[in-house]
Every structure is written in C-alpha cells, then in structure tokens.
Amino acid sequence: MRNPVIFIGMHRSGTSMLGRLLEDLGMFFGTQKDENNEALFFQDLNEWLLSQCGGRWDYPAPFNEYFWRNDDVAKWTDIYLRNLLASPRSIQFLGLRRFLSGRMNGLNGPWGWKDPRNTFTLPIWLRIYPNAKVVSIERNGVDVAQSLFAREIKVLKEAPDFYRRYRAIFFLHPRRAGFAHSPRCLSLDDAFSLWQEYTTQADAVTANLPQERVLTLRYEEVLADPVKWLTRTAAFCDMDASSAQIEQTVKSIRADRAQAYESNPELKRFAASRAEALAARGYQIPSGASPAINSK
C-alpha cells in the first residue's frame, strides 16, 4: 500500500480548493464525499475521535486536553480504527471495486483525504500511517472568520424556513443539526479565535515531522501563483502531472479571493483590531484601517 497524504488546515482555508485541484490531476480522495470534497468515511471517524472528549470541529480543545491522558485510550482507539479500515465499512471510501481488489492495502496510486479535523486528530492517524505525508494550508484569519460568519448567517436564515415548511412531519426525522451549523461562528471574534486554535495546532502537529514529509502552503500565495504551487504540491504527493495538465487545472482558480476582506471597511477595521495576532502569522494589515469598535 502506498502511504497517504493527509491534509490539514482550518476550515474555509483552501483545503477544498486544493483537494479538488489534485483530484483533477488524478489523486484519489475517496468515492463518497460531501460538498466540501471531504471523504465521509474519514470525516465520520474524525468526528467520532473528537466526540470521545466532548469536542467537535468548532470546539476541538478537549481532544488535546483529555484524549492523551491514558495510553490505553490511544492504544484501543488505534486498534479500533485499524479494524474499521480493514472492514467492509471502508467501501464508503474505497468503493466496491477497490475494496474487492485489495482494500486499503490495494491503494498503489497517490491518495489521501482532506478534513480540517485532521489538524487535531493527526497524531492518531500517524500511529496508523507513520510514514504519511502532510500538507498544511493556511489562510488569513479575517477572511476565514468572515467566511464562517457568512455561512452561519445563511444557515440561520434557511433552516427556520425549511422547518416551517415541513413542521408537520418533523417528528418523523428530528432535526439533529439545530438551526446553526456552529453558533460559535455567529461571532467574528469567536470565529477568529477558532482560526487561532487551528493554526497553532497545525504548527504543533507538524513541528517534529521530517521536513521532507511536510508541505506548508499559504492560500494567498497559491492564488497568486497557482501553477508554481500546484506543481510543487503535485510533486510532493508523488504525482506525475505534466505542465499542460497543471495549467489547465488551475484555470478554475479565482485569484480575487485572496485578502478579500480588504474590500470591506468594517472587516479592515476588524483586521486592524487583530493586527498583533495576524502579524504573528506573517500577515500585514492594510494601511489606513483603524480598529473596529464592535466586532460582534
């Protein structure tokens, strides 16, 4: 079996974009994926891992705090995950043909999975795939926070409308997801702090890996020179992609999504109020922006 490439990075930071580009070049990311191009098989396992400590994607801290307290927890979790990877449940990721032709051990081409939750669960996956490579992508925290906030506002508007329309039959299928995907992200402040948690964790989980097994990308740099960075990423993933293929693939990239917050005066003020945190990650604040009075 070929070792996987595991993609980490904060939600709304370009993991989906990067995954789709590599998939277009021939990398296998699973047969059943959600709208964000995340393999449902590994997504479910990551959600299960975080839930062991009462955590979830927008509240990941308990996983770090509690999961590693007892070696037996990691030991039996390791065993359980290995069994699932070898079981028929992996058909959700592999598809029936790949499952029958060798299961996970039959994956001989470039493959991997992207899920922002990997940022926290990576240590357990590296117990199972100790030679895996890791791609970490980061985006400006203001754009991330705004993207999360805008998504929550959209969900909060649509979910009650849907509920009112089908209220009479909702007892047949109770609404488990609630009326917001993440109440935490209904605040720019809290969405930004979540970005800080993820970026700090990404640094921590890759710090002790050999340099040749980690590729760190900046979303804005990928948009500015997509041919260069996709070429480098494809090579890192041991993919045989021609220049023509890469140039064709990157045509779908929208360069105007980099530093998108700069066109919004209120977001520029929010960025100014977080200048120190952004500078610590290497981001500069546009001149002429004064801190926002209220960023809620």
N, C-alpha and C positions, 0 to 999 in steps of 0.2 A: 504493500500500500504506500502511496505517495503521501508525504506529510502535508497537512493542510496549511492554509494561510488564514489566520484569524484576524478579523478586522475589528478594531476598537475605536472609540471616539464618542463624544457627546451626541445626543440626538440632535437632528437638524444641522449637522456639521459637515455633510457631504459624503457620509458613508454610503447612502443610497446611490448617489450620482456615481461614485467611484465603482461600486459594485456592478452597476448596470454597464458602465464602460468596459470593465473587464469581462463581464459576461458576454458582451458583444464580440469580444476578441476570442472567446472560446473557453473561458473559465467556468467551472461548474459550481453553482451556488445553491443547488437543490431543485427539486421538482415542484414542491408546493411552497409558495412564498406569499407574503402579504403585499399590500400596496406599496410598502417601503422596501420591497425586494429582500425582505428578511425571511430566511427559511423557517417555516413554522415549527419544524422539529426541534431545532436548536433554540428557537425563541421560547418555546414551551419549557424546555429544560432549564434555560436561564431564569425564567420566571419562577420555576419551582425552586431553584437554588436560592434566589433572593428571598423567597417566601419562608424558607426554613427559619429565618431570623426575624420575620415580620417586616421584611423590606419589599420594595418594588422598584421599578425603574426610576421613579421620581423621589424615592426615599431609600437610596441604596446603602446609607451609612451603617445600618445594623448588620449587614453582611460582613463587613470588615471587623466590626466590633465583637461579634459573637460567634461567627462560623468557625473560626480557627482556634477557639478556646480549648478544644479537646481533640486530640489526634484521631480518636475513633470516629468522630463525626466526618472528618475528611476521608478517612480510610473507607468507611462504608458507603459514603457518597460516591467515591471513586469506583468502588465495585458495582454499585447500582447503575451508574452511568455507563460503564463498560458493558454491562449486560443489556441495557437498552440499545446501545449502539449495535450490538450483535443480534438483536431480536427483530422480529417482523415489524415492530414499530418503526424501524428505520426506513421502511418503504416510503414513509411520508417525505423523507429527504431524498432517498435514492431513486424512487420509482421502482416498479416491479422488475423491470429488465435488469437494472443494475444490481438489485438485491439478489436475484437468482444467479447472476453471473459472478458473484464473489462478495456480495455485501460490502461493508465499508472497506474491507481489505482488497476489493477489486477496483478501487479508485486509483488509476495509474496516471491520469492526466491532472492538470492543475485544478485544484478545488479548494473550497473553503466556505466560510459563512460570515456574514456581517450582521452584527447586532450590537448596538451601543451597550447593552447589558454586559457584553464580553469585557468591557472595561473593568468591571468589578469581579466577574467570575473567571477571568483569565487564569489565575493561579491553579484552579481546579482542573481546567482544560489542559494546562501544561503538564499536569501529572499524567494525563491520559495520552497526550501528544507532546512528549518532551522535546521533540525537535521541530515543532511547528514554527512557522514564521509569523510575524505580527506586523500588520500595517495599522498605524495610528494616524488619524486625520483630525485636525483642529480648525475651528472657525472662530472669528471674532465673537466674543461673548454677547455683545449687544445685538448683533444680527440673530444669534441663536435665541436669546431671550425674547426678542420681538417675534420670531417665527413661532415659538412655542405659545406665546401670549395670543397671537393672532389665530392660531389653530384652536386654542381653548375657547376663544370668543365665538368662533364659528360653530364648534360643537355645542356650546351652551345655547346658541340660538336655534340650532337644528334639532337637538334632542327633545326639548319640550314640544315642539311642533309635531314631531313624529309620535311622541307619546299621546298627545291629544287626539291625533288622527286614529290611533289604534287602541285607545284607552280601554275600550270594552272587552278586548280579548287579551290584554296584557297578562292576566292571571295564568294564561297558558304558557307563557315564556317570560318569567320575571326579568326585569331589567337589571342585570348584574353590574353593568359598567357605570351606572349612575348617570348624571346629567352633565358631567365634565370629565374629560379624559384624565386631567390632572388639575385639581383645584389649586395645587401649589403654583402652577404656571399661569394662573389668572392674575399674577403679580409679576411685573418686570423684575422687581427686586429679587423675588424668590426664584424666578427662572434663571436669573443671572447667577445667583448663589449655587444653583444646581450645576450650571456650567463650570463653576469653580471646583465643585466636588469632582466632576468627571475629569477635568484637565489635570488636577492634582493627582488623581488616581492613575490616570494614563501614564504620567511620569513615573509613578511609584512602581507599577507593574512591569514596566519595560526597563527600569534602571539597571537591573542585574542581568539582563539578557545579553548575549554576544551581539555586537554591533551589526554583524552580517545577517542577523535574524530579525532585525527591526528596521522598518522604514517609517519615518515620521514625515507627514505631509502637512502643509498649510493650505487650507481651502482656497484662500485668496491667490496663492501662488499657482495653484493648479489651474484656476480660471485664467490667470494672466498668461500662462504658457502651457496650455494643455498637452501639446504634442511632447514637449520635454518631459513633463511629469508622468504622463501615461506611459511613455516609452520606458522611463525608469521603473515605474511600478510593475509593468508587464515583465520586464527583465528580472525584477526582484522575485516575482511569482513564478519564475522559470517558464515563461510563456514564449512561444515562438511566433511573434507578431511582426509583420512587415511594416515599413514606414507608411505604405499606402493604406494598409488596414487601419493604422492608428490615426492617420489624417482624416480618413473617412469617419471613424468612430467619434472623434471629438467635435464634429460639426454640430452636434446637438447641444453643446455646452453654451450656456448663457453667461458671458463674461460680466454682464451688468449686475449680477447677483453678489459680487464682491463688495464689501463695505456698503451694503445697501442702505444702512441706517443714515449715512451721510446726507441723504436727500430729505431727511425728516428732521426739522429743527428740534422737536421735542426729544427725539432719540439722540441727537447730537448733544443735547444738554444732559441726558441720562448718561451718555458715554463720558462726558466731562466729569460727572459725579463719581464715576468708577475709573477714573484715569489711572490711579495707582495700581489697581488690580489688573487693568489692561496692559499697562506698561510692564508689569512683572511677567507677562506672557509675550512681550515683544510687539504690542500693538500701540500705534501712535494715535493721539486724539486730534481731529481736525482743528485748526486754529479758529478762533472766534466763537467757540462753544463755551457757554457758561453752565455750571451745574444746574440740574433741574431742581426745582423746589420740592416737587412731589412726584415720585416715580412710581407710585402705585397704579 
